[in-house]
Amino acid sequence: IGSFFCHIGDFSRSEYFLQEAISLHPKDLFLLSQLGYLYIRSGQYDKLTDFALQLETTSKEHFPNNYSYLVWKATAYLYSGKYSEGLAMCEEYLKHKDVDAIFSIYTLLLAKNGFRKKAEKLWRELIDNNLREENPDNSMVARCYAMLGNKEKALTYFEKIEFSHTNSQLNPDFYSRDLMLETIWNEPRFVNRIQQERD
């Protein structure tokens, strides 16, 4: 129910029902992650830090081998503008663990902290690695091209993404808040594709 209300843009009801569900199932990481998507889609970035802490605490207590909370910690730093803290956290974890999911956020934090050339090198490597795959991650390729400023290629791969209204991470409204795609947010092709998926 909470995810449904998020989908139709009723964010206050969405948060209410998600919190109710979490109170009944406090160890459910999927339910907790839905709060993160809600806060991004609704623009409530100030709530991301506390949410990420809650997810980290739950993960460490009950799922010590699950590092999905790292993605949300990095995301919270990114969306709250705490770029140096976010970069330091990512670099520390990447020294000890192979956490692919935070790598793209790490590259954007590099750029936000003034390490643009290093970030660009990593974006090009991510593109090359993906395009060598039989089924490339079109969303990642689109993000990298967008961050490189190549809007044409970013839009080309963005239009190849298979959206999902049941998977928050692949929901069109989530992409419209994705900071890695910020350079194409206002492009007509981007706006039209998002609108088509909403309709």
C-alpha positions in Angstrom: 0.0 0.0 0.0 2.8 2.4 0.9 4.6 1.8 -2.4 1.3 2.3 -4.3 0.7 5.7 -2.7 4.3 6.6 -3.5 3.7 5.7 -7.1 0.7 8.0 -7.4 2.4 10.8 -5.6 0.6 10.7 -2.3 3.8 10.8 -0.3 2.4 11.5 3.2 0.1 8.4 3.0 3.0 6.4 1.5 5.2 7.2 4.4 2.5 6.5 6.9 1.8 3.0 5.5 5.4 2.2 5.0 6.2 3.1 8.6 3.3 1.0 9.8 4.5 -2.0 7.8 8.1 -1.5 9.1 6.8 -1.4 12.7 5.3 -4.9 12.1 8.4 -6.2 10.2 11.3 -4.2 11.5 13.9 -6.6 10.0 12.6 -6.3 6.5 15.3 -4.6 4.5 13.1 -4.3 1.4 10.5 -2.4 3.3 13.1 -0.1 4.8 14.6 0.6 1.4 11.2 1.7 0.1 11.5 4.6 2.5 14.7 5.7 0.9 13.1 5.7 -2.6 10.1 7.6 -1.1 12.4 10.3 0.4 14.2 10.8 -2.9 11.1 10.9 -5.1 9.3 13.3 -2.7 12.4 15.5 -2.4 12.6 14.9 1.4 16.4 14.6 1.3 16.7 15.8 4.9 15.2 12.5 6.0 17.7 10.3 4.1 20.5 10.5 6.8 18.3 9.1 9.6 16.9 6.5 7.3 20.3 5.4 6.2 21.4 5.1 9.9 18.3 3.0 10.7 19.0 0.7 7.7 22.7 0.4 8.7 21.7 -0.6 12.3 19.2 -3.2 11.2 21.6 -4.6 8.6 24.5 -5.0 11.1 22.4 -6.5 13.8 20.5 -9.1 11.6 22.3 -9.3 8.2 26.0 -8.8 8.8 26.9 -9.9 5.2 24.4 -7.5 3.6 26.0 -4.2 2.6 23.1 -2.5 0.8 23.0 0.1 3.6 26.3 1.5 2.1 24.5 2.6 -1.0 22.0 4.5 1.1 24.7 6.1 3.3 26.5 7.3 0.2 23.2 8.5 -1.3 22.3 10.4 1.9 25.7 12.2 1.8 25.3 13.0 -1.9 21.7 14.4 -1.7 22.4 16.3 1.5 25.5 18.0 -0.1 28.0 16.4 2.3 30.3 15.5 -0.5 33.6 15.3 1.4 32.1 13.1 4.1 30.5 10.9 1.5 33.7 10.5 -0.5 35.7 9.6 2.7 33.1 6.9 3.6 33.1 5.4 0.1 36.9 5.3 -0.1 37.2 3.7 3.3 34.8 0.9 2.4 36.2 0.4 -1.1 39.6 -0.3 0.5 38.2 -3.4 2.3 35.1 -4.5 0.4 34.1 -5.0 -3.2 30.8 -3.0 -3.1 29.9 -2.4 -6.8 26.6 -0.7 -5.9 28.3 2.3 -4.3 30.9 2.7 -7.0 28.9 4.9 -9.3 27.9 7.2 -6.4 31.6 7.3 -5.4 32.6 8.5 -8.9 30.0 11.4 -8.7 31.3 12.3 -5.2 34.8 12.4 -6.7 33.6 15.0 -9.2 31.7 16.9 -6.6 34.9 17.1 -4.6 37.0 18.5 -7.5 38.5 15.3 -8.7 36.8 15.6 -12.1 39.6 14.0 -14.3 39.7 10.9 -12.1 35.9 10.6 -12.2 35.8 11.0 -16.0 38.4 8.2 -16.3 36.2 5.9 -14.2 33.0 6.8 -16.0 34.7 5.8 -19.3 35.9 2.6 -17.8 32.3 1.8 -16.6 30.9 2.5 -20.0 33.5 0.3 -21.8 33.0 -2.6 -19.3 29.3 -2.4 -19.7 29.3 -2.3 -23.5 31.5 -5.4 -23.6 28.7 -7.3 -21.9 26.0 -9.2 -23.9 23.3 -7.4 -21.9 24.8 -4.0 -20.8 23.3 -2.0 -17.9 21.7 0.7 -20.0 20.9 2.8 -16.9 24.6 2.8 -15.8 25.8 3.7 -19.3 23.2 6.5 -19.5 24.3 7.8 -16.1 28.0 7.8 -17.1 27.4 9.6 -20.4 25.2 12.1 -18.6 27.9 12.8 -16.0 30.5 13.1 -18.9 28.2 15.7 -20.5 27.5 13.6 -23.6 23.7 14.3 -23.6 23.1 12.6 -27.0 24.5 9.2 -25.9 23.0 9.6 -22.4 19.6 10.0 -23.9 20.1 7.2 -26.4 20.9 4.7 -23.6 18.3 6.2 -21.3 15.6 5.4 -23.9 16.7 1.8 -23.8 16.0 1.3 -20.1 13.2 -1.0 -19.3 11.2 0.8 -16.6 9.2 -0.9 -13.9 6.3 0.4 -11.8 6.7 -2.4 -9.2 10.5 -1.9 -8.7 11.2 1.4 -7.1 14.7 1.6 -8.4 13.5 1.2 -12.0 10.5 3.5 -11.6 10.5 6.5 -14.0 9.8 9.0 -11.2 13.0 7.8 -9.4 15.1 8.5 -12.5 13.7 12.0 -12.6 15.4 12.6 -9.3 18.6 10.7 -10.1 21.5 13.2 -9.6 23.6 11.1 -12.0 21.2 12.0 -14.8 20.9 15.7 -13.7 22.4 17.0 -16.9 19.6 15.6 -19.0 16.6 16.2 -16.7 15.4 19.1 -18.8 16.0 17.5 -22.2 12.7 17.0 -24.1 13.5 13.4 -24.9 14.1 12.7 -21.2 10.9 14.5 -20.1 8.9 12.8 -22.8 10.1 9.3 -21.9 9.3 9.9 -18.3 5.8 11.2 -19.2 5.2 8.2 -21.5 6.0 5.8 -18.7 3.8 7.6 -16.3 0.9 7.5 -18.7 
